[in-house]
């Protein structure tokens, strides 16, 4: 597989992006062969992830929450920890 393809949209160079699973132009960011992508890109200019969810093509797992809990929520209620402080 070649390392680059020509973008039919702008003539720039497109490279394969593993995260998106398709060829993406390095200049105009067009995703070759796609209208919207899980990364958030969309031809409409909206959020591609939201569009995918709205039209029901796929369900997307929500991003994991970072923080927001307390140590007690995660440790002391664990029945396998073997200790309760």
C-alpha contacts under 8 A as a table, 3 or more apart, distances in Angstrom:
res1	aa1	res2	aa2	distance
2	X	5	X	7.29
3	X	15	X	6.28
3	X	16	X	7.33
4	X	13	X	6.07
4	X	14	X	5.46
4	X	15	X	4.93
4	X	16	X	7.41
5	X	13	X	5.77
5	X	14	X	5.01
5	X	15	X	6.54
5	X	23	X	7.79
6	X	11	X	5.66
6	X	12	X	5.80
6	X	13	X	4.99
6	X	14	X	5.86
7	X	10	X	5.83
7	X	11	X	4.76
7	X	12	X	5.19
7	X	13	X	5.81
7	X	14	X	5.71
7	X	25	X	6.04
7	X	30	X	7.82
7	X	32	X	7.48
8	X	11	X	5.61
8	X	12	X	7.98
9	X	12	X	7.97
9	X	28	X	7.90
9	X	30	X	7.35
10	X	27	X	7.82
10	X	28	X	6.87
12	X	25	X	6.40
12	X	26	X	6.92
12	X	27	X	5.92
12	X	28	X	7.62
13	X	25	X	5.56
13	X	26	X	5.94
13	X	27	X	7.15
14	X	23	X	5.67
14	X	24	X	4.93
14	X	25	X	3.80
14	X	26	X	5.73
15	X	23	X	5.19
15	X	24	X	5.50
15	X	25	X	6.39
15	X	26	X	7.12
16	X	21	X	7.16
16	X	22	X	5.54
16	X	23	X	4.17
16	X	24	X	6.18
17	X	20	X	5.57
17	X	21	X	5.82
17	X	22	X	5.83
17	X	23	X	6.04
17	X	24	X	6.50
18	X	21	X	4.83
18	X	22	X	7.07
19	X	39	X	7.56
20	X	37	X	6.76
20	X	38	X	6.83
20	X	39	X	6.38
22	X	31	X	6.63
22	X	32	X	6.68
22	X	33	X	7.68
23	X	31	X	5.85
23	X	32	X	5.42
24	X	29	X	5.70
24	X	30	X	5.67
24	X	31	X	4.53
24	X	32	X	6.14
25	X	28	X	5.73
25	X	29	X	4.63
25	X	30	X	5.35
25	X	31	X	6.62
25	X	32	X	7.69
26	X	29	X	5.66
30	X	43	X	7.52
31	X	34	X	5.52
31	X	35	X	7.38
31	X	36	X	7.85
31	X	37	X	7.82
31	X	41	X	7.95
34	X	37	X	6.99
35	X	42	X	5.86
35	X	43	X	5.50
36	X	40	X	7.36
36	X	41	X	5.78
36	X	42	X	4.13
36	X	43	X	6.33
36	X	48	X	4.79
36	X	49	X	7.59
36	X	51	X	7.44
36	X	52	X	7.35
37	X	40	X	5.69
37	X	41	X	5.38
37	X	42	X	6.30
37	X	48	X	5.17
37	X	49	X	6.41
37	X	52	X	7.77
38	X	41	X	7.30
38	X	48	X	6.09
38	X	49	X	4.86
38	X	52	X	7.59
39	X	48	X	7.03
39	X	49	X	6.67
40	X	46	X	7.97
40	X	47	X	4.86
40	X	48	X	4.24
40	X	49	X	5.02
40	X	50	X	7.71
41	X	45	X	7.25
41	X	46	X	7.47
41	X	47	X	6.10
41	X	48	X	5.00
41	X	49	X	7.76
42	X	45	X	5.33
42	X	46	X	5.91
42	X	47	X	6.17
42	X	48	X	4.70
43	X	46	X	7.67
46	X	50	X	7.98
46	X	51	X	7.53
47	X	50	X	5.41
47	X	51	X	6.37
48	X	51	X	4.98
48	X	52	X	6.16
49	X	52	X	5.22
49	X	53	X	6.41
49	X	60	X	7.88
50	X	53	X	5.15
50	X	54	X	6.07
51	X	54	X	4.99
51	X	55	X	6.22
52	X	55	X	5.54
52	X	56	X	6.18
52	X	57	X	5.68
52	X	58	X	6.44
52	X	59	X	7.91
53	X	56	X	5.08
53	X	57	X	6.56
53	X	58	X	6.21
53	X	59	X	6.03
53	X	60	X	7.09
56	X	59	X	7.04
65	X	68	X	7.52
69	X	73	X	6.38
69	X	74	X	7.64
70	X	73	X	5.32
70	X	74	X	6.89
71	X	74	X	5.43
71	X	75	X	5.96
71	X	76	X	7.60
72	X	75	X	5.43
72	X	76	X	5.10
72	X	77	X	6.91
73	X	76	X	6.63
73	X	77	X	6.35
74	X	77	X	6.52
74	X	78	X	6.90
75	X	78	X	5.48
75	X	81	X	7.42
76	X	81	X	7.64
76	X	83	X	7.88
76	X	84	X	6.12
76	X	85	X	7.48
78	X	81	X	5.56
79	X	82	X	6.81
81	X	84	X	7.93
